[in-house]
Amino acid sequence: MSIDIANEAGVGVDEVALVAVARYALDKLRIHPLAELSVLLVDEQAMSDLHERWMGEPGPTDVLAFPMDELRPPHLGVTNSGRAGTPQPGPEPGLLGDVVLCPQVAAAQAGQAGHSTQDELELLCVHGILHLLGYDHADPDEHATMFGLQDQLLTAWRADGQPEPVGQPEPVGQGDTEGQEGSG
């Protein structure tokens, strides 16, 4: 799966974790392994400009999603040559689209929610991916479906999907000396 990330926000974020949570969600949703996704982090001014231009609303928002190909998970009942979510992916992986995140807005929301900015960015990344796949929350049933799936994906990610912290050695099993060099 090709996941490109570009940080134009002027603030540091854990880009590796954002790519990992995106990959995890797409894998769990059985999206074609060669599908392409772009994640862009922008500052408040750039997000305000996008929000006004594409949504007609003033001010920055937390996340925007710009779908490209019409990829859909199998539950939405759309046939798309096996490209998204089918047990046997088709030959054409497709371009999912762009998820645009604003770390500054995410930081404010994280403070209100009582969790880290990184947790909020991961939530928003998954939220944006679900929008790319056709989920919405305009009515109560759609809201329940989308946010339920979002919560399931994030709970599973936090339980078993997070990558090892950078710089931490992999744990070595006891008695496993194959491939290790001795000290003398």
N, C-alpha and C positions, 0 to 999 in steps of 0.2 A: 504494500500500500504506500502510495506516495503522499506524504503530508509535508507541505512546505509551510514554514513559519517565518514571518518577517516582523521584527519588533521596531516600529517607528514611533513608539510612544515616549521614548526618552526616559524610561524607567526600567530597572532590571526586574525580570520575572523568570521563573523556572521554565524555560522553553522546552527542555527535555521532558518535563512532566506533562506539559500541555500536549505535546506530540504523543506521549504515551497514553494519556487518558483518551485522546481522540482515536488512536489506534484500537484501544481496548473497546471503546463504545462501538466502533465500526465493525470490529470482529464479532462482538456479541450480537450485533444486529445482522450479521452474516452478509455484509456488503462485500462485493467482489474485492479480492485481495489486491488487485491492481488499480482500484479506483483512486482518483486524485482529489485531494482536499488542500485548500489554502487557508491558513489562519494568519490574520493580520492584526497586530496590536497597534493602536493609534492613540494620540493624545486627545484631550477633550475638544480642542478646536476642530480637529479633523473629524471626530465623531459627530460633533454638532453639524458640520457641513454635510456629512453623509445622511444624518438623521433628517435634516430639513429637506435635502434634495430628494431622497427616496421615500420618505415616510410623511413628508409635509409637516413635521413637528419640530418645534424649536428646541434647542439645547441638546446636550450630549445624552446618549443612552448607554446602556451597559453592553449590549450585543446586537449586531445586525447580521442577517444571513442572506446571502445572494446565491440562490441555486442556479446551476448551469444545466446539466442534463436532468431529465425527469426520472431519477432513480427513486424507487420506493421499496420499503420493506414488504415482505409477502402479506402481512396482515391487511395492508391497504388495498389488496386485490387488484393491483395494476400489473399487467403483463408487460415486461420490458426485456424480452430476450434473455431472461435469466441473469441479468446484470446485477440485480440488487436483491440480496436476501434469500435467493432460492438455494436449495441444497447443492445444486450443481451450477456454479456461476457460468454464465455464457462467455463467449469470446471477446465481448466488448465491455471493458470495465467501467468506462464512463468518467466524467468529470463531475464531482459532487457540487463544487462551488466554493464560495468564500465565506468564512466566519470572521467577522470583524469584532474585536474586543477592545474595550477601553479600560485599562488598568486603574486609572484614577477614579472612574465611576465604580468599578469593582471594589476598590479599597473602601470607599464610603459605604457601600452596601455591606461589605464584610464586617465593618465596625458595627453596623446596626444589627447584623445577624449573629454577631458574637463568634465569628470564625476568621481564619486568616484570609488575606487577599488572594493567596494562591488557591485556597479551597474555593473561593468565589469564582476565580478565573476558570478553574476546572469545571465548576458547575455551569458557568456561562458557555464554555466551549461545547459541552455536551448538549446544552440547550440549543445552541446554534446549529449543531449537527442535526438534531431532531427536526428543526425547521427546514434544513436542506432536504431532508427526507420526506417532507410533506406533512409533518405534525404541526398542529396549531393549538392555540388555547383561546379561541374567540368565543366559544360557548362552553357551558359547564361540563358537558361530556368530553369534549376535546381537551379541555383543561385537565380533567381528571386522568385521562389517558396519557397525555404528554408528560405531565408532572409525575405521575406514577412510574412511568418508564424511566424518566430522568432520575428519580430517586433510586430505583432498582439498579440502574447502571452505576451510579455514584457509590451506592452502598457496596456493591460487588467490587468495584474498583478499589475502594478504600480497604476492603477486606483482603483482596488478593492480587490486585492489579498494579499496585504502585511499584515503580522501579526501585532498585537499591539506590541509596544516596550515592552521589558521585564521590569517588575517593574512598569508599568503604570496600574492603576486600570481601570477596565471596566467602561464605562460611565453608570450611572444609570438614567433611564428615570424619568421624573418629575412625582410625584404622585405615583411612584412605590415603595411601602414599603413592599410588600410581601417578607418574608424571611429575612427582616432586623430587627435587634434588636434595640430597643429604648435605649436612654441614661439614662433613669431613670424613 
